[in-house]
C-alpha cells in the first residue's frame, strides 16, 4: 500500500480560507497569521499534491479547475474532522454515541416529533434508533437489550432486570364509523355491544397476557398495529378505543362518532404510560434527557 503524503488539516484549512476570502492577505487576516505563513502552507500543499490550486494575481487568488475539485474534497475532510472531535469531546463527557428508543404507538405523535426535533439540536452527534411498538412489546425490547429506553404501558410482570417509573396517561375515545349500526346510540346497550365486533390492538409480546384494556365481552378482531385498527374502524368493520390525538380530526369531520359503552363507565378511558430501562445499564446523558422530555410530552 502506497504511503500517503503528510497532508495536514491545517494546510487544508488554510487553503479553504484563501478560497473563501479570494486572497492570501484576506486569509491571513481571518486566521490571524502572517501572509507569508499562509503562502508557505498553500505552497507546501500544492507541492504534496503536485497540483496548482490557485491562480495568483494582484487582484487576489482564484482556484484553478483542479483546485476547485481539491477544495471541495478538503471541505468535506475538515467538516468530518470537526465532527470527529465533537464526538470525542461528547464521549469523554459521558454522552452516548447512540441511543435506542422504543415508544408506544399510543404516545402523542406531535409531542414525540417535537421532542425528537429538540433532541437532534441538543445532541447532534448522537445516533438515534427509534422503534414503534404496542403494549408489552415496548418493555420486551428494553429487556432484550435492543433498546436503552422504552415508553410504554405498564406490564403485569415487569422483567426483573428492568427499572421503571409512571409517566402519565393518554386520553382514549370509543369510536365507530358514522355509518355503523352503533353510531346513533351514543351509549350502546350490552346486547348491542355483544353483537358488534370490537377491534382490539394485540400485543406482540407475552408481557400483557390477561391484561386486556377496555376490552368488552363479545366478538373481537385483533390487529397488530394502530393504523390498521383505525382503518378498520373508520371503514365500518367494528368499534374500538383510539387515542384522542389520532382521531380528533375524524370526529370533527364526522367520519367517526364517539360512543361510550356501558363497560367503559360513561367516561373516556385512559391508556397508562411508563418508562423502562435496564437496571444494570443506567441511562446516559442523552437517554436521561429523552426520559425527562418524553415524560413531559405525555403529561
TORPA-246507 format. One record per atom (N, C-alpha, C): x, y, z; residue in three letters. Coordinates in steps of 0.05 Angstrom, whole numbers, plus 5000, padded with zeros to 4 digits. Layout:
XYZALA...
end
This chain:
501749765000UNK500050005000UNK501850255000UNK501250434981UNK502950674979UNK502450865003UNK504750955014UNK504551135037UNK503451405028UNK501551515045UNK500351775038UNK502252005045UNK502152215028UNK503752445034UNK502652575060UNK504452705076UNK503652815102UNK502153075099UNK499753065087UNK497953295085UNK496753345113UNK496653595122UNK495553645148UNK492853795146UNK491253765167UNK488753915168UNK489254215167UNK491454295179UNK491954585179UNK492354685151UNK493854535134UNK494154615106UNK491554635092UNK489754445096UNK487154455083UNK485454685093UNK485654745119UNK484154975130UNK485155235119UNK487755255116UNK488955505105UNK488055535076UNK488155325060UNK487355345032UNK484455415029UNK482755315047UNK479855375046UNK479455675053UNK481055775072UNK480856055080UNK481656235056UNK483756155041UNK484556315018UNK482256314997UNK481056074993UNK478856064974UNK476456234983UNK475756215009UNK473456365019UNK473956665017UNK476356755023UNK476957045023UNK477857144995UNK478456954977UNK479357014950UNK481957174950UNK483557144971UNK486157274972UNK487757154995UNK490457164992UNK492257075013UNK492257275036UNK492057535030UNK492157725052UNK489557705068UNK487257665055UNK484657635070UNK484757385087UNK485857165077UNK486056925093UNK487856965117UNK490057115113UNK491857175135UNK490457335157UNK488957535149UNK487457685170UNK485457515184UNK484057345169UNK481957175181UNK483156975201UNK485556865194UNK486856665211UNK488656785232UNK489157045230UNK490957175249UNK493857085246UNK494657055220UNK497456965215UNK498757165195UNK501357135193UNK502757295173UNK502157185145UNK502057365126UNK501357285099UNK503457085088UNK505957115096UNK508056935087UNK507556645097UNK506456625121UNK505856365132UNK503556225117UNK501556385109UNK499356285093UNK500356195066UNK501956355053UNK503056285027UNK504756035029UNK506356005050UNK508055775054UNK506355515057UNK504155535073UNK502455295077UNK501155205051UNK500155395035UNK498955325010UNK500955214990UNK503355334990UNK505455234972UNK506254954979UNK506454895004UNK507154615013UNK504954425005UNK502354505008UNK500154335000UNK500254274970UNK500754484954UNK500954454925UNK503254264917UNK505454284932UNK507754114927UNK507053824933UNK505753774955UNK504953504963UNK502953374944UNK501153544934UNK499053444916UNK500053444887UNK502253584881UNK503253614854UNK501153744836UNK499853944847UNK497754084833UNK497854384840UNK497154554821UNK496954834827UNK494054894835UNK493654984859UNK490955024869UNK489855304863UNK491555494861UNK490655774858UNK492155914836UNK490756084822UNK492056284804UNK492456534820UNK494856624822UNK495456864838UNK495557104819UNK494457324829UNK494557584814UNK494457804834UNK494858054824UNK494558284842UNK491858314854UNK489858214839UNK487058234849UNK486358024870UNK487957824873UNK487457624893UNK488257344884UNK486757144894UNK487356864888UNK484756724878UNK484856594855UNK482556464843UNK483256164840UNK481555984851UNK482155694849UNK482355614819UNK484255444813UNK484355324787UNK482255104785UNK481655004761UNK479654784759UNK480454544777UNK483054474777UNK483954264795UNK483554344824UNK484154604830UNK483854704857UNK481054684867UNK479054744850UNK476254734858UNK475554444867UNK476454254851UNK475853974858UNK477153894885UNK479753974888UNK481153904913UNK479854044937UNK479154304934UNK477954454956UNK475254344964UNK473754234944UNK471154114951UNK471653874969UNK473553704962UNK474253474979UNK475353565006UNK476953775005UNK478253865030UNK476153965050UNK474054095040UNK471954195058UNK470553965072UNK470053745057UNK468853505069UNK470653385091UNK473353375085UNK475253265104UNK475253435130UNK475353695127UNK475453875150UNK472853855166UNK470553835153UNK468053815167UNK467853545182UNK468853335169UNK468753075183UNK470653065207UNK472953195204UNK474853205226UNK473553365250UNK472153575243UNK470853735265UNK468653565278UNK467253405263UNK465253225274UNK466553015292UNK468852905283UNK470252705299UNK471052825326UNK472153065326UNK473053195351UNK470653255369UNK468353335357UNK465953395373UNK464953135386UNK465052915371UNK464152655382UNK466052565405UNK468652595401UNK470552525422UNK470152685447UNK469652945444UNK469153115468UNK466553025482UNK464552955466UNK461952865478UNK462352605493UNK463752415481UNK464152155494UNK465852185520UNK467752365519UNK469452395543UNK467852535566UNK465652665559UNK463952795580UNK461652615589UNK461552365578UNK459452175587UNK457152165568UNK457252295545UNK455052285526UNK455252035509UNK452951895505UNK452851655490UNK453351715460UNK454451515446UNK454751535417UNK452051475403UNK450351305417UNK447951205405UNK445851155427UNK443351225421UNK441151165439UNK438951015423UNK438050785433UNK435850645421UNK433350685438UNK431250775425UNK428850855440UNK426450705428UNK424750595446UNK422250465438UNK419950635450UNK418150705432UNK415850875441UNK413250735433UNK411350735452UNK408750615447UNK407350765425UNK405850625408UNK404350755386UNK402250945397UNK401450915422UNK399451095433UNK400551375441UNK403151395443UNK404351645451UNK403751865431UNK402852095440UNK402152315421UNK404352365401UNK403652335375UNK405652355354UNK406852645352UNK405152845355UNK406253115353UNK408153175376UNK407653065400UNK409553115422UNK412152965417UNK411952725406UNK414352565400UNK416152715380UNK414952815359UNK416452945338UNK417753205349UNK416453345366UNK417553585377UNK419953515395UNK419753305411UNK422053215428UNK424353135410UNK423852985389UNK426052895372UNK427353125357UNK425753325350UNK426953565337UNK428853705356UNK428053725381UNK429853855401UNK432253675408UNK431853415407UNK434053225412UNK436153255391UNK435253275366UNK437153305344UNK438853555347UNK437653775356UNK439054025361UNK440854005385UNK439953875406UNK441453865431UNK443853665429UNK443453445415UNK445453235414UNK446053155385UNK447153335369UNK447553285340UNK449353045334UNK451152975353UNK453052755348UNK451952485356UNK449652475369UNK448552225379UNK446752095359UNK447351845352UNK445651695333UNK443151595348UNK440851615336UNK438351525349UNK437151305333UNK436351085346UNK434850865335UNK432150865347UNK430050905331UNK427350935341UNK425650695334UNK424350565354UNK422550345349UNK419750415358UNK417850335342UNK415050395349UNK413650125355UNK412550095379UNK411349835386UNK408849895403UNK407449675410UNK404949695426UNK405049515450UNK403849615471UNK403349455495UNK406049345506UNK406149095514UNK408548985528UNK410948965510UNK410648985484UNK412848955466UNK414949175470UNK414149405481UNK416049625487UNK417949535509UNK416849435531UNK418549335553UNK420249105544UNK419248935527UNK420748705517UNK423248785501UNK422948995485UNK425249095470UNK427449195489UNK426649325511UNK428649415530UNK429849175545UNK428248995553UNK429248755568UNK431148595551UNK430548575525UNK432248415507UNK434848555500UNK435148815508UNK437548955502UNK437549095475UNK435249085461UNK435049215435UNK434849515439UNK433449605459UNK433149895464UNK434149965492UNK435150215495UNK436150305521UNK433850415538UNK431850535525UNK429650665539UNK427050595525UNK424950535541UNK422350485529UNK420250655543UNK418350755527UNK416050895537UNK413650735529UNK412350595548UNK410150425540UNK408250375564UNK406350195560UNK404450135580UNK405649965602UNK404850005628UNK405849825649UNK405049535643UNK406849355651UNK406349065646UNK405748925673UNK404248715671UNK403448565696UNK405948465711UNK407748335697UNK410148235709UNK412548365695UNK413448585707UNK415748715696UNK418148535698UNK419648505676UNK422148345678UNK423948435700UNK425248245714UNK426648315738UNK429048505733UNK430048505709UNK432348675703UNK431648965696UNK429049035696UNK428249305688UNK427449475712UNK428249725710UNK427149935728UNK425150095712UNK423450235726UNK421450395712UNK420150595730UNK418550765717UNK417050975732UNK414651055716UNK412351115729UNK410051205714UNK410451485703UNK409351545680UNK409651805667UNK407051955664UNK404951815658UNK402351965654UNK400451795639UNK398551925626UNK396351795612UNK395851915585UNK394851755567UNK393851845541UNK390851815541UNK389352025534UNK386452005533UNK385651845509UNK383751645514UNK382651485493UNK379751555488UNK378751485465UNK375951535459UNK374851295444UNK372351205452UNK371050995437UNK369751105412UNK370250975389UNK369351085364UNK368250865346UNK366450945328UNK365550775306UNK365250945281UNK365050825259UNK364550965234UNK361851095235UNK361451325222UNK358951465222UNK356751285210UNK357451095193UNK355350915181UNK354950655196UNK356250615219UNK355950375234UNK353350375250UNK352350135255UNK349750105269UNK349850225297UNK352150235310UNK352450355337UNK352650655337UNK352950775313UNK353551065312UNK351351235324UNK348951155322UNK346751325332UNK345951275360UNK347351095374UNK346551015401UNK347851165423UNK350251275418UNK351551435439UNK352651265461UNK350751135477UNK351450945498UNK350150675492UNK351450525475UNK350250265466UNK349750075489UNK347549925486UNK346849725506UNK348849485506UNK348749325527UNK350449095528UNK349848905505UNK347348875498UNK346648695476UNK347748795450UNK347549055445UNK348549165420UNK351549135418UNK352949155441UNK355849125441UNK356648845435UNK355248645446UNK356048365441UNK355448285413UNK353648415399UNK353048355371UNK355048495352UNK356448695361UNK358348835345UNK361148725348UNK362948785329UNK365748695331UNK367348925343UNK368948855363UNK370849045375UNK373649005362UNK374749215352UNK377449205341UNK379449255363UNK381249065368UNK382949065391UNK385849055382UNK387549215394UNK390449215389UNK391648975404UNK393148805391UNK394348575404UNK397248625411UNK398248475430UNK401048505439UNK402848305425UNK405048405415UNK406948225402UNK408748085423UNK408448145448UNK409948015469UNK407947865487UNK408947725507UNK407247585526UNK407047735553UNK408047985553UNK408248125579UNK405648235588UNK403548255571UNK400948355580UNK398848145578UNK399647885578UNK397647675577UNK395647705600UNK393047695593UNK390947725614UNK390448015622UNK391548205607UNK391348485614UNK390048645592UNK387848555581UNK386448705560UNK385348965572UNK385949185559UNK384949445569UNK382449525554UNK380349575569UNK377749665557UNK376749475536UNK377149215539UNK376149015521UNK373548905533UNK371348915518UNK368748835527UNK368048545518UNK366248415533UNK365448145524UNK364248165496UNK364547955481UNK363447945454UNK365547875433UNK365047945409UNK366847875387UNK369148075384UNK371447975379UNK373848155375UNK375348075349UNK376248285336UNK378248255316UNK380748375327UNK383048225326UNK385548325337UNK387448395315UNK388648625318UNK390548725298UNK393148805312UNK395348815296UNK397948855308UNK398949145306UNK397549325293UNK398549595291UNK396249795292UNK396850035302UNK394750235307UNK393550335281UNK395050365260UNK394050465235UNK391850275223UNK392350015225UNK390449825215UNK387849835232UNK388149865258UNK385849885276UNK384150125268UNK385450345264UNK383950595257UNK382550555230UNK383950435210UNK382750395184UNK380250215185UNK380449995201UNK378249815203UNK375849945216UNK376350105237UNK374050245250UNK372850455231UNK374550605218UNK373550815201UNK371950705177UNK372650455168UNK371250335146UNK368850165155UNK368150175181UNK365650065190UNK365749775198UNK368149655202UNK368349375210UNK367649325239UNK367849535256UNK367249495284UNK367849745299UNK367849725326UNK368449955343UNK370949905359UNK371950105372UNK374350075389UNK375250335400UNK377250315418UNK378350555430UNK380850635416UNK381150895410UNK383451005397UNK384351265412UNK386851335411UNK387751575425UNK386351825413UNK385452005430UNK384052235420UNK385752395400UNK388352425406UNK390052585388UNK390052475359UNK389552205356UNK389652085330UNK387052125314UNK384852145328UNK382252135314UNK380652395317UNK381752605330UNK380252845334UNK379352965308UNK381052965287UNK380253075261UNK377952915249UNK378052645252UNK375852485242UNK373252535257UNK373452585283UNK371052655299UNK369952925290UNK371753115286UNK370853385278UNK369553375250UNK370553195233UNK369553185205UNK367053015203UNK366452865224UNK364052695224UNK364552415212UNK367052355205UNK367652085195UNK367551875216UNK368051955241UNK367851775264UNK365951905284UNK364651735300UNK362751825321UNK363651705347UNK363551865368UNK364251765395UNK362051605407UNK362751385420UNK360851225435UNK361951175463UNK360251125482UNK361051065509UNK359650815519UNK360750585513UNK359450335521UNK359250315552UNK357250165561UNK356750135590UNK359250045605UNK360849865592UNK363249755605UNK365449955609UNK365150195596UNK367150405600UNK366250615620UNK364050555634UNK363150715657UNK362551005649UNK361751045625UNK360751315617UNK362951525616UNK365451445613UNK367651635611UNK369651535590UNK371351725581UNK373451645563UNK375651495578UNK376451255568UNK378451105583UNK381251235579UNK383051165597UNK385851265596UNK387651035589UNK389851095576UNK391950905570UNK394450995585UNK395350835605UNK397550905622UNK400250865607UNK402051045613UNK404751025602UNK406851035624UNK408850865621UNK411150855640UNK413650855624UNK415950905638UNK418550885625UNK419950645636UNK421650515619UNK423150275626UNK426050305617UNK427850215634UNK430650195626UNK431949965642UNK434249865633UNK435549645646UNK437049745671UNK436549605693UNK437749685718UNK440749675718UNK441849485703UNK444749445702UNK446149645684UNK444549785668UNK445649975649UNK444250245651UNK444950405670UNK443650665674UNK443750835649UNK441751005645UNK441651175622UNK443851385623UNK444951445600UNK446951655598UNK445751935596UNK447352125587UNK446452395586UNK444152435567UNK444452335542UNK442352365522UNK439852205529UNK440151955540UNK437851795547UNK436351925570UNK437752035590UNK436452175612UNK434852415602UNK436052555583UNK434652795572UNK432052705558UNK432252485542UNK429852385529UNK427652295549UNK428552165570UNK426552085590UNK425052325602UNK426452535609UNK425152765620UNK423352905600UNK424252935575UNK422653085556UNK420252915547UNK420552655544UNK418252495536UNK416252465559UNK417252475583UNK415452475606UNK413652715606UNK414852955600UNK413253195598UNK411353185575UNK412253055553UNK410553035529UNK407952875534UNK408052665551UNK405652505555UNK403952615577UNK404952815591UNK403352945612UNK401753175601UNK
end
